[in-house]
Amino acid sequence: MARPGRRKRAESRYAEQAERLAARLRALREQRGMTQEQLAAQAEISVATVRNIERLVVVEPSLFTVLAMARVLGASIEDVTT
């Protein structure tokens, strides 16, 4: 059984929003010239988490994870979720 925040794409009703989030986070990261490793280190999360969000393995990341990534990218939560 998947834990909350760890549902697979096919099981999630938020798959569409997850695709937008992943694309936006990746675009912001690349615009700032950051690697996944740099983003993870600065956000104090694992590189696997960044990769899994960008690859849509994890489609329901925790709010705190998204906030940490947005903070490092100099973006608001609205910037990464719209």
C-alpha positions in Angstrom: 0.0 0.0 0.0 1.4 3.4 -1.0 1.9 6.0 1.7 0.2 9.4 1.4 2.3 11.6 -0.8 3.8 8.6 -2.6 1.0 7.5 -4.9 1.9 6.5 -8.4 0.6 8.6 -11.3 -2.0 6.1 -12.4 -3.6 6.0 -8.9 -3.7 9.7 -8.4 -6.6 12.0 -9.2 -4.0 14.8 -9.3 -2.0 13.5 -12.3 -2.7 16.5 -14.5 -1.6 19.0 -11.8 1.5 16.8 -11.1 2.5 17.1 -14.8 2.3 20.9 -14.6 4.2 21.0 -11.3 7.0 18.8 -12.6 7.3 20.8 -15.8 7.3 24.1 -13.9 9.9 23.0 -11.3 12.1 21.6 -14.1 11.8 24.8 -16.1 12.6 27.0 -13.1 15.6 24.8 -12.1 17.0 24.9 -15.7 16.4 28.7 -16.0 18.5 29.2 -12.9 21.2 26.8 -14.2 20.8 24.4 -11.4 21.3 20.7 -11.4 18.9 18.3 -9.6 21.7 17.7 -7.2 22.2 21.4 -6.4 18.4 21.9 -5.9 18.2 18.9 -3.6 21.1 20.0 -1.5 19.9 23.6 -1.1 16.3 22.5 -0.4 17.6 19.8 2.0 15.8 17.0 0.3 17.1 13.9 -1.5 18.2 14.0 -5.1 15.8 11.0 -5.6 12.9 13.1 -4.5 13.7 15.8 -7.0 14.1 13.2 -9.8 11.0 11.4 -8.9 8.9 14.6 -8.9 10.3 15.7 -12.2 9.8 12.2 -13.7 6.3 11.9 -12.3 7.1 8.9 -10.2 5.8 10.8 -7.2 2.7 12.8 -8.2 1.6 13.9 -4.7 4.8 15.4 -3.1 4.4 16.9 0.4 3.6 20.6 0.6 6.8 21.1 2.6 8.9 19.5 -0.2 7.3 21.8 -2.8 7.8 24.8 -0.6 11.4 24.0 0.0 12.1 23.6 -3.7 10.2 26.8 -4.6 12.1 28.8 -1.9 15.5 27.6 -3.4 14.2 28.5 -6.9 13.2 32.0 -5.7 9.6 31.2 -6.6 6.3 31.4 -4.8 4.0 28.4 -4.4 1.7 30.0 -6.9 4.6 30.2 -9.4 5.2 26.5 -9.3 1.6 25.3 -9.1 0.0 27.4 -11.9 
